[in-house]
Amino acid sequence: MKHPCRRSCKDETAPMECRYVFRLEAYYTMSKACYDCPFNITDCFREHCIPADGIERSILVVNRQMPGPPIEVCQGDRVIVDVINLLHSESTTMHWHGQHHVKTPYMDGVPYVSQCPILPGSSFRYDYTATEAGTHFWHSHLGFQRGDGVYGALIIRVPPKVNWHYDLYDIDEHTILISDWTHELGIDKFLSHHHAGGDNKPPNLLINGFGRYDGDTSAVMPIATFIVKRDTRYRFRLVNAEFLNCPIELSIDDHTMRIISTDGRDIEPVEAKSLVSYAGERFDFVVETNRNVDNYWIRFRGLMDCDERFTKAYQVAILRYDGALEEDPSGVVTYERAFSSNDSLGQRVNALNEGTETNESLSIPLLKAMDENDESNTVDPDYQFYVSYDFYKKDNPHFHRGYLYGFNQVKNTKRVLTPQLNHISMKLPSAPLLSQRDFIDQNQFCNASTVMGCDQDYCACTHVLRVKLGSVVEMVLVDEGFAYDANHPFHLHGYQFRVIAMEKVGKNVTTEQVQALDKNGAIRRNLDRAPLKDTVTVPDGGYTVVRFYADNPGYWLFHCHIEFHAEVGMSLVFKVGEHEDMLPVPRNFPTCGNWQPENVRHTENTASASSHTVFENTIDQISNVSMDRLTETSVQLLVKLLPQVLRTLRISSSSNTLVASYSFLLSLCSSVAIVRRLFV
């Protein structure tokens, strides 16, 4: 049933209030709801049947749909979504990717930044105004839930008077959601990759939740089909909802795409035969159906971790002219780039690891925004931040514990590199930075100017860049590219930015080299009507330069949109303005955080517990200082804590605590002995 807010947006009409209920639960593909799918193809479209690619696996879904229910509204509508967490043991949040929440920052849906996670059995009401027009999407912002199926379209249309491209198309009804697809839960793949040498490559792709894969049933599995009328101009809305490192190249047999928008912001139209999108990006394009009535392949080819070196992941959909037979198009379907006889390579847009240094493709900075220039590209920046990154050979305690199974102790096949921004892994606090800001110790914040030695040692802290409200911020993103060929799409919450430069320098590059290029005037900044985006890629061994006007106070996440990278800390937070500039916390807003009793009386009943607590806190402090790597600093800290330990033992003087105290001493002595052995 079509939601009443899914309507044609008209000039000078009142906004609507649009209510939705999202029930998040664990589910299964090819469940009993699918009956005889795919052998009876109509069964694949039964309510609650999620066929995916025909391979059975556990999934997480909203309202037993994948993708989840679309939200399609008009700009200015009020969107109210009640998220009910029916998962057995996982928390969740929901992010409205592309919405800036200027008046509703607590609705951004980022755990430990804007809100506490929604606990199992609990619900949370998201209530915001749909201010940012265009093609967006909603998705879970916790763990790997997006990759397991928790995502859906968020389309915000505008009336004709403010629609730059109203005259360029006739029908706006087709949305394409791309997901990279594994055959196990994301957490299982993550754990296998980080702890047991498993891979991090998706074997397949899904288009609008449908796809085919190698196997007995793959040839008959349904695939996404888009019905069109001949001699009509259709607006397609593309959302890349992927969670792994698998950029997607899109092409349509015998048809050209006219790209008119990216990340919700309109651009001067450009023609393309192929378009590459990265995780989190969105593009709108117009297809003119001026060919013979027939079926045509829409081809999706995975790059980077999905390319011919690894899984050769690809997928197809069908562009079906009204009146054509309900059958697959002619032409071979393989991973290799196979255009029909009427096609040539043509113009490529947003190509993998290419910037303005080449004429072989059209990169993002060469697009022209329809929006007028503003402070972000007409005023000199107040701040310039170099944010460099790569994969580093470090003893990351999450999967390489020094002196047990450190990076250099295990086989090459079991080694996992750590992705970091400026050699720092993000460690968020236990309470949200925005909603519980008055309880957060800002002295725990860090950045490249406050830490030392992190280029060699593993560093984790709350990575925050502070900027004044009303300032212009420039970021120079540097992909060093020394570890191996990779690609990272970055997403900024709360803002859009101008993409003013992008270039691949070489196979690899250092921050110092990019700074030298900038000093010598070799970085060409395209400021005039630079395109506006919220998600952008950086060429491997190159740089991308973006600018934004910091007029939205709050704490806003900036992160790699590949979940395996973001979940191990490839992110930072912008603190825009001071606390007094930020909107007040909503009444009765949920709180969370750590808890431990204070002022514990060391009585006969509590002495034994307190002895163990001191020992556990001692080990915790050593772990926090050295990140599970015993160093000379750890020894010094242990010695420093000995007086506290002795005081605890004096308190624990009753006869029924002697055994506990003796056990504690043995544990302490063992720890000291281990430390001595390591450094002798």
VEXPA-498744 format. One record per residue (C-alpha): chain; residue in three letters; z, y, x. Coordinates in nm, 3 decimals. Layout:
N
chaine residu c3 c2 c1
A ALA Z Y X
...
***
This chain:
680
chaine residu c3 c2 c1
A MET 0.000 0.000 0.000
A LYS -0.098 0.340 0.137
A HIS 0.194 0.572 0.202
A PRO 0.176 0.891 -0.008
A CYS 0.191 1.104 0.308
A ARG -0.136 0.947 0.427
A ARG -0.362 1.211 0.274
A SER -0.627 1.468 0.350
A CYS -0.457 1.773 0.495
A LYS -0.553 2.091 0.313
A ASP -0.520 2.454 0.405
A GLU -0.221 2.648 0.276
A THR -0.043 2.356 0.108
A ALA 0.327 2.283 0.127
A PRO 0.447 2.015 0.370
A MET 0.578 1.683 0.239
A GLU 0.891 1.485 0.309
A CYS 0.782 1.146 0.445
A ARG 1.038 0.863 0.443
A TYR 1.012 0.526 0.618
A VAL 1.240 0.230 0.676
A PHE 1.194 0.035 1.000
A ARG 1.362 -0.306 1.009
A LEU 1.358 -0.435 1.364
A GLU 1.398 -0.809 1.406
A ALA 1.309 -1.105 1.624
A TYR 1.013 -1.303 1.496
A TYR 0.738 -1.543 1.601
A THR 0.359 -1.547 1.625
A MET 0.169 -1.812 1.428
A SER 0.479 -1.866 1.214
A LYS 0.500 -2.062 0.890
A ALA 0.377 -1.745 0.717
A CYS 0.036 -1.814 0.873
A TYR -0.017 -2.148 0.698
A ASP -0.355 -2.282 0.823
A CYS -0.459 -1.984 1.034
A PRO -0.705 -1.981 1.208
A PHE -0.880 -2.278 1.048
A ASN -0.855 -2.103 0.713
A ILE -0.926 -1.751 0.835
A THR -0.787 -1.581 0.525
A ASP -0.446 -1.727 0.605
A CYS -0.440 -1.515 0.920
A PHE -0.415 -1.205 0.700
A ARG -0.127 -1.323 0.483
A GLU 0.176 -1.098 0.461
A HIS 0.410 -1.153 0.759
A CYS 0.152 -1.359 0.947
A ILE 0.117 -1.229 1.303
A PRO -0.161 -1.435 1.466
A ALA -0.189 -1.238 1.793
A ASP -0.416 -1.450 2.017
A GLY -0.321 -1.785 1.866
A ILE -0.055 -1.866 2.124
A GLU 0.292 -1.920 1.980
A ARG 0.568 -1.705 2.129
A SER 0.877 -1.507 2.038
A ILE 0.820 -1.142 1.954
A LEU 1.009 -0.837 1.830
A VAL 0.861 -0.653 1.534
A VAL 0.921 -0.381 1.278
A ASN 0.888 -0.492 0.914
A ARG 0.726 -0.816 1.032
A GLN 0.412 -0.632 1.135
A MET 0.244 -0.597 1.473
A PRO 0.153 -0.324 1.538
A GLY 0.429 -0.183 1.322
A PRO 0.375 0.035 1.016
A PRO 0.167 0.345 1.091
A ILE 0.306 0.691 1.030
A GLU 0.021 0.917 0.919
A VAL 0.121 1.267 0.809
A CYS 0.007 1.628 0.817
A GLN 0.130 1.880 1.070
A GLY 0.450 2.038 0.944
A ASP 0.559 1.737 0.736
A ARG 0.920 1.626 0.766
A VAL 0.942 1.271 0.898
A ILE 1.253 1.067 0.819
A VAL 1.277 0.714 0.960
A ASP 1.576 0.488 0.908
A VAL 1.575 0.237 1.195
A ILE 1.780 -0.072 1.108
A ASN 1.852 -0.296 1.403
A LEU 1.852 -0.656 1.282
A LEU 1.827 -0.808 1.630
A HIS 2.090 -1.065 1.717
A SER 2.208 -0.921 2.046
A GLU 1.985 -0.635 2.164
A SER 2.025 -0.263 2.113
A THR 1.728 -0.035 2.058
A THR 1.603 0.322 2.021
A MET 1.276 0.460 1.888
A HIS 1.069 0.723 2.071
A TRP 0.804 0.939 1.903
A HIS 0.561 0.960 2.192
A GLY 0.385 1.298 2.190
A GLN 0.639 1.490 1.979
A HIS 0.828 1.761 2.169
A HIS 1.129 1.797 1.935
A VAL 1.172 2.166 2.006
A LYS 1.422 2.200 1.720
A THR 1.535 1.836 1.716
A PRO 1.599 1.725 2.078
A TYR 1.847 1.458 1.964
A MET 1.562 1.274 1.790
A ASP 1.366 1.199 2.110
A GLY 1.493 0.841 2.115
A VAL 1.578 0.791 2.482
A PRO 1.891 0.583 2.545
A TYR 2.155 0.759 2.757
A VAL 1.949 1.077 2.763
A SER 1.925 1.197 2.402
A GLN 2.130 0.933 2.220
A CYS 2.335 0.615 2.243
A PRO 2.148 0.288 2.185
A ILE 2.142 0.160 1.827
A LEU 2.365 -0.148 1.834
A PRO 2.273 -0.475 1.661
A GLY 2.363 -0.452 1.295
A SER 2.359 -0.072 1.305
A SER 2.114 0.190 1.186
A PHE 2.008 0.538 1.296
A ARG 1.819 0.803 1.102
A TYR 1.550 0.992 1.291
A ASP 1.473 1.322 1.118
A TYR 1.221 1.566 1.266
A THR 0.923 1.786 1.183
A ALA 0.579 1.664 1.290
A THR 0.491 1.966 1.502
A GLU 0.245 1.824 1.757
A ALA -0.086 1.743 1.593
A GLY -0.310 1.464 1.710
A THR -0.304 1.097 1.803
A HIS 0.037 0.971 1.912
A PHE 0.246 0.657 1.873
A TRP 0.602 0.544 1.823
A HIS 0.764 0.271 2.027
A SER 1.095 0.129 2.134
A HIS 1.235 0.299 2.443
A LEU 1.470 0.023 2.549
A GLY 1.392 -0.264 2.783
A PHE 1.064 -0.442 2.724
A GLN 1.062 -0.420 2.346
A ARG 0.741 -0.219 2.336
A GLY 0.560 -0.500 2.517
A ASP 0.712 -0.752 2.276
A GLY 0.560 -0.580 1.973
A VAL 0.771 -0.274 1.883
A TYR 0.509 -0.002 1.859
A GLY 0.283 0.163 1.602
A ALA 0.052 0.457 1.539
A LEU 0.181 0.811 1.481
A ILE -0.110 1.020 1.354
A ILE -0.059 1.387 1.270
A ARG -0.361 1.550 1.111
A VAL -0.432 1.917 1.051
A PRO -0.614 2.111 0.777
A PRO -0.973 2.228 0.836
A LYS -0.885 2.586 0.935
A VAL -0.697 2.474 1.247
A ASN -0.911 2.170 1.329
A TRP -1.122 2.266 1.631
A HIS -1.363 1.974 1.577
A TYR -1.377 1.958 1.199
A ASP -1.757 1.984 1.201
A LEU -1.811 1.710 1.461
A TYR -1.729 1.407 1.242
A ASP -1.753 1.288 0.884
A ILE -1.484 1.021 0.855
A ASP -1.143 0.987 1.021
A GLU -1.003 0.645 0.942
A HIS -1.013 0.417 1.248
A THR -0.727 0.374 1.496
A ILE -0.740 0.145 1.799
A LEU -0.409 0.031 1.950
A ILE -0.435 -0.155 2.280
A SER -0.157 -0.376 2.411
A ASP -0.145 -0.595 2.718
A TRP -0.019 -0.934 2.611
A THR 0.190 -1.203 2.775
A HIS 0.287 -1.539 2.631
A GLU 0.661 -1.502 2.680
A LEU 0.916 -1.232 2.612
A GLY 0.899 -0.936 2.846
A ILE 1.251 -1.001 2.976
A ASP 1.153 -1.356 3.075
A LYS 0.851 -1.232 3.269
A PHE 1.058 -0.956 3.428
A LEU 1.333 -1.193 3.542
A SER 1.084 -1.448 3.672
A HIS 0.902 -1.180 3.870
A HIS 1.211 -1.017 4.019
A HIS 1.423 -1.325 4.086
A ALA 1.197 -1.627 4.123
A GLY 0.858 -1.517 4.251
A GLY 0.683 -1.508 3.914
A ASP 0.392 -1.272 3.858
A ASN 0.386 -0.944 3.666
A LYS 0.027 -0.971 3.541
A PRO -0.068 -0.986 3.172
A PRO -0.314 -1.268 3.097
A ASN -0.458 -1.113 2.782
A LEU -0.508 -0.802 2.569
A LEU -0.468 -0.743 2.196
A ILE -0.650 -0.488 1.983
A ASN -0.455 -0.387 1.673
A GLY -0.252 -0.706 1.720
A PHE -0.556 -0.939 1.727
A GLY -0.732 -1.118 2.008
A ARG -0.882 -1.433 2.150
A TYR -0.768 -1.633 2.449
A ASP -0.873 -1.947 2.634
A GLY -0.772 -2.248 2.432
A ASP -0.872 -2.476 2.149
A THR -0.831 -2.215 1.875
A SER -0.946 -1.905 2.061
A ALA -1.307 -1.910 1.942
A VAL -1.205 -1.893 1.578
A MET -0.915 -1.647 1.603
A PRO -0.978 -1.323 1.410
A ILE -1.040 -1.007 1.610
A ALA -1.018 -0.640 1.518
A THR -1.320 -0.530 1.316
A PHE -1.416 -0.171 1.230
A ILE -1.649 -0.128 0.932
A VAL -1.883 0.171 0.947
A LYS -2.171 0.309 0.745
A ARG -2.503 0.383 0.909
A ASP -2.591 0.743 1.004
A THR -2.232 0.858 0.984
A ARG -2.005 1.018 1.244
A TYR -1.669 0.842 1.282
A ARG -1.361 0.971 1.457
A PHE -1.181 0.693 1.643
A ARG -0.822 0.738 1.761
A LEU -0.733 0.533 2.070
A VAL -0.373 0.457 2.170
A ASN -0.289 0.271 2.491
A ALA 0.047 0.110 2.409
A GLU 0.057 -0.119 2.714
A PHE 0.372 -0.191 2.913
A LEU 0.234 -0.335 3.238
A ASN -0.008 -0.212 3.507
A CYS -0.336 -0.278 3.329
A PRO -0.560 0.028 3.277
A ILE -0.828 -0.040 3.017
A GLU -1.197 0.040 3.040
A LEU -1.355 0.079 2.695
A SER -1.725 0.069 2.608
A ILE -1.928 0.008 2.289
A ASP -2.257 -0.179 2.310
A ASP -2.559 0.048 2.242
A HIS -2.337 0.344 2.150
A THR -2.208 0.655 2.323
A MET -1.864 0.806 2.277
A ARG -1.810 1.178 2.236
A ILE -1.457 1.244 2.358
A ILE -1.290 1.534 2.175
A SER -0.916 1.503 2.238
A THR -0.659 1.359 2.476
A ASP -0.287 1.315 2.414
A GLY -0.322 1.509 2.091
A ARG -0.478 1.822 2.245
A ASP -0.841 1.900 2.175
A ILE -1.093 1.949 2.455
A GLU -1.453 2.061 2.479
A PRO -1.651 1.749 2.380
A VAL -1.787 1.531 2.660
A GLU -2.024 1.234 2.635
A ALA -1.922 0.901 2.788
A LYS -2.046 0.545 2.811
A SER -1.707 0.422 2.930
A LEU -1.353 0.556 2.908
A VAL -1.046 0.442 3.101
A SER -0.702 0.483 2.947
A TYR -0.361 0.421 3.107
A ALA -0.032 0.316 2.949
A GLY 0.089 0.595 2.720
A GLU -0.240 0.786 2.704
A ARG -0.436 0.864 2.388
A PHE -0.797 0.968 2.337
A ASP -1.001 1.063 2.032
A PHE -1.377 1.012 2.033
A VAL -1.663 1.034 1.786
A VAL -1.917 0.755 1.743
A GLU -2.245 0.825 1.566
A THR -2.365 0.512 1.388
A ASN -2.739 0.565 1.436
A ARG -2.837 0.209 1.535
A ASN -2.978 -0.078 1.331
A VAL -2.747 -0.238 1.077
A ASP -2.582 -0.508 1.283
A ASN -2.265 -0.610 1.468
A TYR -2.186 -0.458 1.809
A TRP -1.923 -0.553 2.065
A ILE -1.648 -0.308 2.151
A ARG -1.542 -0.421 2.497
A PHE -1.202 -0.378 2.661
A ARG -1.175 -0.468 3.027
A GLY -0.845 -0.477 3.215
A LEU -0.827 -0.315 3.559
A MET -0.573 -0.316 3.843
A ASP -0.331 -0.606 3.775
A CYS -0.577 -0.737 3.514
A ASP -0.888 -0.727 3.731
A GLU -1.094 -1.001 3.893
A ARG -0.834 -1.047 4.170
A PHE -0.573 -1.161 3.920
A THR -0.603 -1.247 3.550
A LYS -0.943 -1.107 3.445
A ALA -0.786 -0.992 3.121
A TYR -1.033 -0.867 2.864
A GLN -1.073 -0.847 2.488
A VAL -1.334 -0.756 2.228
A ALA -1.348 -0.602 1.884
A ILE -1.641 -0.561 1.648
A LEU -1.817 -0.246 1.530
A ARG -1.970 -0.378 1.206
A TYR -2.224 -0.175 1.013
A ASP -2.187 -0.200 0.638
A GLY -2.433 -0.466 0.519
A ALA -2.434 -0.667 0.844
A LEU -2.355 -1.038 0.839
A GLU -1.991 -1.128 0.896
A GLU -2.050 -1.289 1.232
A ASP -1.995 -1.218 1.598
A PRO -2.243 -0.985 1.768
A SER -2.499 -1.130 2.004
A GLY -2.447 -1.095 2.374
A VAL -2.229 -1.264 2.630
A VAL -1.857 -1.192 2.629
A THR -1.706 -1.216 2.977
A TYR -1.478 -1.015 3.199
A GLU -1.767 -0.895 3.412
A ARG -1.917 -0.566 3.305
A ALA -2.199 -0.670 3.075
A PHE -2.391 -0.398 2.893
A SER -2.668 -0.471 2.650
A SER -3.030 -0.414 2.754
A ASN -3.031 -0.068 2.594
A ASP -2.729 0.047 2.791
A SER -2.697 0.197 3.134
A LEU -2.379 0.264 3.323
A GLY -2.370 0.623 3.201
A GLN -2.090 0.875 3.236
A ARG -1.743 0.740 3.312
A VAL -1.436 0.939 3.207
A ASN -1.088 0.908 3.363
A ALA -1.203 0.634 3.602
A LEU -0.951 0.430 3.797
A ASN -0.823 0.594 4.117
A GLU -1.085 0.868 4.117
A GLY -1.031 1.243 4.110
A THR -1.239 1.554 4.166
A GLU -1.341 1.435 4.513
A THR -1.626 1.232 4.361
A ASN -1.919 1.308 4.132
A GLU -1.932 0.949 4.008
A SER -1.694 1.009 3.717
A LEU -1.539 1.288 3.515
A SER -1.168 1.319 3.598
A ILE -0.906 1.484 3.380
A PRO -0.885 1.826 3.557
A LEU -1.256 1.880 3.485
A LEU -1.199 1.867 3.109
A LYS -1.163 2.201 2.930
A ALA -0.886 2.264 2.678
A MET -0.971 2.423 2.346
A ASP -0.631 2.594 2.361
A GLU -0.615 2.938 2.517
A ASN -0.448 2.992 2.851
A ASP -0.072 3.043 2.843
A GLU 0.221 3.095 3.080
A SER 0.178 2.749 3.230
A ASN -0.154 2.836 3.394
A THR -0.152 3.217 3.417
A VAL 0.184 3.279 3.586
A ASP 0.276 3.176 3.939
A PRO 0.521 2.883 3.932
A ASP 0.891 2.954 3.974
A TYR 0.946 2.600 4.100
A GLN 0.731 2.358 4.295
A PHE 0.853 2.000 4.318
A TYR 0.687 1.738 4.535
A VAL 0.749 1.400 4.373
A SER 0.622 1.119 4.594
A TYR 0.644 0.748 4.532
A ASP 0.542 0.406 4.648
A PHE 0.680 0.051 4.660
A TYR 0.942 0.011 4.933
A LYS 1.079 -0.281 5.133
A LYS 1.446 -0.238 5.053
A ASP 1.747 -0.449 4.972
A ASN 1.758 -0.347 4.609
A PRO 2.083 -0.507 4.489
A HIS 1.932 -0.588 4.151
A PHE 1.708 -0.854 4.307
A HIS 1.762 -0.852 4.687
A ARG 2.126 -0.871 4.789
A GLY 2.168 -0.809 5.157
A TYR 2.307 -1.096 5.370
A LEU 2.253 -1.335 5.078
A TYR 1.886 -1.309 4.984
A GLY 1.781 -0.976 5.130
A PHE 1.421 -0.862 5.134
A ASN 1.361 -0.988 5.487
A GLN 1.552 -1.313 5.436
A VAL 1.335 -1.471 5.169
A LYS 0.978 -1.600 5.168
A ASN 0.693 -1.356 5.122
A THR 0.622 -1.499 4.778
A LYS 0.976 -1.412 4.667
A ARG 0.982 -1.057 4.801
A VAL 0.979 -0.776 4.544
A LEU 0.924 -0.415 4.648
A THR 1.118 -0.131 4.486
A PRO 0.925 0.155 4.318
A GLN 1.109 0.489 4.356
A LEU 1.057 0.862 4.309
A ASN 1.141 1.049 4.630
A HIS 1.318 0.730 4.747
A ILE 1.567 0.748 4.459
A SER 1.620 0.497 4.178
A MET 1.740 0.648 3.853
A LYS 2.087 0.538 3.745
A LEU 2.165 0.684 3.405
A PRO 2.529 0.744 3.307
A SER 2.705 0.540 3.040
A ALA 2.695 0.833 2.796
A PRO 2.389 1.038 2.692
A LEU 2.317 1.341 2.909
A LEU 2.227 1.560 2.611
A SER 2.455 1.462 2.325
A GLN 2.766 1.409 2.541
A ARG 2.684 1.669 2.804
A ASP 3.033 1.821 2.801
A PHE 3.179 1.490 2.917
A ILE 2.930 1.429 3.199
A ASP 3.030 1.516 3.554
A GLN 2.725 1.703 3.685
A ASN 2.844 1.644 4.039
A GLN 2.700 1.295 4.003
A PHE 2.350 1.441 3.969
A CYS 2.125 1.403 4.272
A ASN 1.777 1.478 4.396
A ALA 1.586 1.470 4.724
A SER 1.778 1.773 4.855
A THR 2.122 1.617 4.804
A VAL 2.081 1.264 4.944
A MET 2.025 1.141 5.298
A GLY 1.894 0.820 5.453
A CYS 1.729 0.699 5.135
A ASP 1.394 0.642 5.303
A GLN 1.553 0.337 5.467
A ASP 1.849 0.245 5.246
A TYR 1.851 0.184 4.874
A CYS 1.977 0.488 4.682
A ALA 2.054 0.501 4.311
A CYS 2.198 0.798 4.124
A THR 2.134 1.024 3.826
A HIS 1.814 1.191 3.949
A VAL 1.799 1.540 3.796
A LEU 1.578 1.841 3.866
A ARG 1.730 2.162 3.727
A VAL 1.511 2.451 3.615
A LYS 1.582 2.776 3.433
A LEU 1.478 2.824 3.075
A GLY 1.153 3.023 3.059
A SER 1.038 2.924 3.407
A VAL 0.703 2.782 3.515
A VAL 0.729 2.445 3.688
A GLU 0.467 2.284 3.910
A MET 0.487 1.919 4.007
A VAL 0.279 1.773 4.287
A LEU 0.277 1.397 4.227
A VAL 0.192 1.200 4.541
A ASP 0.102 0.833 4.530
A GLU 0.150 0.732 4.893
A GLY -0.039 0.405 4.850
A PHE 0.089 0.224 5.159
A ALA 0.225 -0.090 4.992
A TYR -0.089 -0.195 4.806
A ASP -0.343 -0.065 4.557
A ALA -0.157 0.035 4.244
A ASN -0.163 0.293 3.971
A HIS 0.113 0.472 3.780
A PRO 0.075 0.673 3.459
A PHE 0.354 0.931 3.418
A HIS 0.487 1.064 3.088
A LEU 0.693 1.380 3.034
A HIS 0.918 1.404 2.730
A GLY 0.966 1.730 2.542
A TYR 0.657 1.897 2.687
A GLN 0.287 1.898 2.751
A PHE 0.157 2.002 3.090
A ARG -0.164 2.140 3.232
A VAL -0.345 1.900 3.465
A ILE -0.479 2.137 3.727
A ALA -0.571 1.911 4.020
A MET -0.632 1.543 4.097
A GLU -0.781 1.392 4.410
A LYS -0.784 1.070 4.606
A VAL -0.727 1.161 4.972
A GLY -0.769 0.819 5.132
A LYS -0.643 0.464 5.130
A ASN -0.295 0.612 5.168
A VAL -0.138 0.954 5.218
A THR 0.197 1.112 5.300
A THR 0.373 1.401 5.134
A GLU 0.345 1.596 5.457
A GLN -0.033 1.553 5.457
A VAL -0.057 1.679 5.099
A GLN 0.168 1.974 5.184
A ALA -0.059 2.054 5.478
A LEU -0.365 2.042 5.251
A ASP -0.193 2.280 5.013
A LYS -0.091 2.517 5.291
A ASN -0.450 2.527 5.413
A GLY -0.585 2.599 5.066
A ALA -0.755 2.259 5.037
A ILE -0.604 2.171 4.698
A ARG -0.840 2.307 4.434
A ARG -0.637 2.411 4.131
A ASN -0.846 2.434 3.816
A LEU -0.630 2.679 3.620
A ASP -0.864 2.822 3.359
A ARG -0.821 2.627 3.034
A ALA -0.690 2.327 3.223
A PRO -0.644 2.030 2.985
A LEU -0.308 1.980 2.816
A LYS -0.156 1.631 2.830
A ASP 0.180 1.458 2.832
A THR 0.072 1.144 3.020
A VAL -0.139 1.137 3.335
A THR -0.232 0.908 3.619
A VAL -0.236 0.969 3.994
A PRO -0.504 0.823 4.223
A ASP -0.366 0.567 4.467
A GLY -0.348 0.741 4.804
A GLY -0.384 1.079 4.637
A TYR -0.219 1.345 4.427
A THR -0.213 1.500 4.081
A VAL -0.081 1.852 4.018
A VAL 0.059 1.953 3.679
A ARG 0.231 2.263 3.544
A PHE 0.441 2.332 3.237
A TYR 0.627 2.627 3.087
A ALA 0.993 2.530 3.051
A ASP 1.069 2.679 2.710
A ASN 1.235 2.373 2.548
A PRO 1.602 2.352 2.660
A GLY 1.761 2.013 2.708
A TYR 1.748 1.700 2.921
A TRP 1.396 1.556 2.929
A LEU 1.287 1.228 3.087
A PHE 0.991 1.204 3.324
A HIS 0.896 0.847 3.409
A CYS 0.634 0.591 3.496
A HIS 0.512 0.441 3.167
A ILE 0.492 0.090 3.312
A GLU 0.810 -0.079 3.188
A PHE 0.863 -0.302 3.492
A HIS 0.879 0.017 3.699
A ALA 1.075 0.239 3.462
A GLU 1.340 -0.027 3.405
A VAL 1.424 -0.042 3.777
A GLY 1.459 0.334 3.802
A MET 1.116 0.494 3.849
A SER 1.212 0.808 3.662
A LEU 1.395 1.137 3.678
A VAL 1.527 1.394 3.430
A PHE 1.452 1.763 3.396
A LYS 1.752 1.969 3.297
A VAL 1.598 2.277 3.137
A GLY 1.833 2.571 3.090
A GLU 2.210 2.570 3.074
A HIS 2.427 2.390 2.824
A GLU 2.475 2.706 2.620
A ASP 2.095 2.724 2.577
A MET 2.084 2.380 2.414
A LEU 2.110 2.322 2.041
A PRO 2.451 2.206 1.914
A VAL 2.510 1.835 1.877
A PRO 2.463 1.718 1.515
A ARG 2.784 1.658 1.326
A ASN 2.925 1.304 1.363
A PHE 2.652 1.213 1.611
A PRO 2.720 0.867 1.763
A THR 2.899 0.855 2.098
A CYS 2.932 0.586 2.361
A GLY 3.053 0.533 2.715
A ASN 3.287 0.335 2.936
A TRP 3.649 0.275 2.844
A GLN 3.952 0.163 3.038
A PRO 4.319 0.228 2.960
A GLU 4.493 0.512 3.139
A ASN 4.858 0.540 3.252
A VAL 4.915 0.163 3.244
A ARG 5.283 0.083 3.289
A HIS 5.334 -0.169 3.569
A THR 5.581 -0.388 3.387
A GLU 5.649 -0.758 3.421
A ASN 5.378 -0.827 3.165
A THR 5.112 -0.608 3.324
A ALA 5.176 -0.650 3.696
A SER 4.955 -0.954 3.740
A ALA 4.668 -0.790 3.556
A SER 4.707 -0.470 3.757
A SER 4.687 -0.662 4.084
A HIS 4.356 -0.811 3.984
A THR 4.235 -0.473 3.855
A VAL 4.300 -0.308 4.192
A PHE 4.110 -0.583 4.370
A GLU 3.820 -0.560 4.126
A ASN 3.811 -0.181 4.155
A THR 3.819 -0.214 4.534
A ILE 3.518 -0.442 4.531
A ASP 3.345 -0.217 4.274
A GLN 3.392 0.088 4.493
A ILE 3.260 -0.097 4.798
A SER 2.963 -0.211 4.591
A ASN 2.897 0.141 4.464
A VAL 2.908 0.288 4.813
A SER 2.697 0.026 4.984
A MET 2.499 -0.114 4.691
A ASP 2.608 -0.471 4.770
A ARG 2.533 -0.431 5.138
A LEU 2.854 -0.454 5.345
A THR 2.855 -0.179 5.605
A GLU 3.096 -0.005 5.833
A THR 3.163 0.242 5.552
A SER 3.280 -0.047 5.337
A VAL 3.536 -0.148 5.599
A GLN 3.667 0.205 5.616
A LEU 3.696 0.220 5.239
A LEU 3.882 -0.110 5.231
A VAL 4.133 0.015 5.487
A LYS 4.173 0.336 5.291
A LEU 4.263 0.141 4.978
A LEU 4.522 -0.084 5.147
A PRO 4.817 0.152 5.073
A GLN 4.729 0.139 4.705
A VAL 4.716 -0.237 4.722
A LEU 5.060 -0.255 4.888
A ARG 5.211 -0.025 4.628
A THR 5.073 -0.252 4.357
A LEU 5.227 -0.556 4.522
A ARG 5.569 -0.387 4.545
A ILE 5.551 -0.321 4.173
A SER 5.451 -0.684 4.113
A SER 5.791 -0.816 4.226
A SER 5.893 -1.041 3.943
A SER 5.890 -1.413 4.005
A ASN 5.619 -1.491 3.756
A THR 5.373 -1.259 3.937
A LEU 5.425 -1.397 4.288
A VAL 5.145 -1.649 4.248
A ALA 4.903 -1.381 4.130
A SER 5.003 -1.152 4.418
A TYR 4.964 -1.435 4.669
A SER 4.619 -1.516 4.529
A PHE 4.525 -1.153 4.555
A LEU 4.631 -1.136 4.922
A LEU 4.427 -1.444 5.001
A SER 4.122 -1.287 4.834
A LEU 4.173 -0.962 5.021
A CYS 4.214 -1.133 5.356
A SER 3.904 -1.340 5.291
A SER 3.708 -1.023 5.220
A VAL 3.826 -0.859 5.543
A ALA 3.741 -1.174 5.738
A ILE 3.390 -1.176 5.594
A VAL 3.340 -0.812 5.690
A ARG 3.464 -0.878 6.044
A ARG 3.231 -1.176 6.086
A LEU 2.934 -0.966 5.974
A PHE 2.995 -0.699 6.234
A VAL 3.109 -0.908 6.532
***
